C-alpha cells in the first residue's frame, strides 16, 4: 500500500488543496486522419467547464 502524499499538501496550504479539488483531468480520444489510429489528448479543466470542453 502506498503512502498518501495528500497529507503533505493539506498541511502546507489548505486553501490551495481545497481549490485543487475543483479541477479535473479530461482524456479525449482523437482519431488521426492520416493513419486512422487513435491518440489521446489530456487536459486539465475546471469542473464547471467540462461539458463545454467535451462539446468542442
C-alpha positions as CSV (number, residue, x, y, z in Angstrom):
1,X,0.0,0.0,0.0
2,X,1.4,3.4,-1.0
3,X,1.9,6.3,1.3
4,X,-0.6,9.1,0.9
5,X,1.0,12.3,-0.3
6,X,-2.2,14.2,0.3
7,X,-1.3,14.9,3.9
8,X,1.8,16.9,2.9
9,X,-0.3,19.1,0.7
10,X,-3.0,19.8,3.2
11,X,-0.6,20.7,6.0
12,X,1.3,23.2,3.8
13,X,-1.5,25.2,2.2
14,X,-5.1,24.1,2.9
15,X,-6.6,26.8,0.6
16,X,-4.6,25.5,-2.4
17,X,-5.6,21.9,-1.6
18,X,-9.3,22.8,-1.4
19,X,-9.1,24.7,-4.8
20,X,-7.3,21.8,-6.4
21,X,-10.4,19.6,-5.9
22,X,-12.3,21.8,-8.4
23,X,-10.1,20.7,-11.4
24,X,-10.5,17.5,-13.4
25,X,-8.2,15.7,-15.8
26,X,-10.1,15.1,-19.1
27,X,-8.7,12.5,-21.6
28,X,-10.1,12.5,-25.1
29,X,-9.5,10.0,-27.9
30,X,-8.8,11.6,-31.2
31,X,-8.6,9.6,-34.5
32,X,-5.7,10.5,-36.7
33,X,-6.8,11.4,-40.3
34,X,-3.6,10.1,-41.8
35,X,-3.2,6.6,-40.2
36,X,-6.6,6.1,-38.7
37,X,-5.1,5.2,-35.3
38,X,-6.3,6.7,-32.1
39,X,-4.3,9.2,-29.9
40,X,-5.1,10.6,-26.5
41,X,-5.2,14.3,-25.6
42,X,-5.1,15.2,-22.0
43,X,-6.1,18.5,-20.4
44,X,-6.9,19.9,-17.0
45,X,-10.3,21.6,-16.9
46,X,-12.3,23.3,-14.2
47,X,-15.2,21.1,-13.1
48,X,-17.8,23.8,-14.2
49,X,-16.4,23.8,-17.8
50,X,-16.2,20.0,-18.5
51,X,-19.3,19.8,-20.8
52,X,-18.2,22.8,-22.8
53,X,-14.8,21.3,-23.2
54,X,-16.1,17.9,-24.4
55,X,-18.6,19.5,-26.7
56,X,-15.9,21.3,-28.7
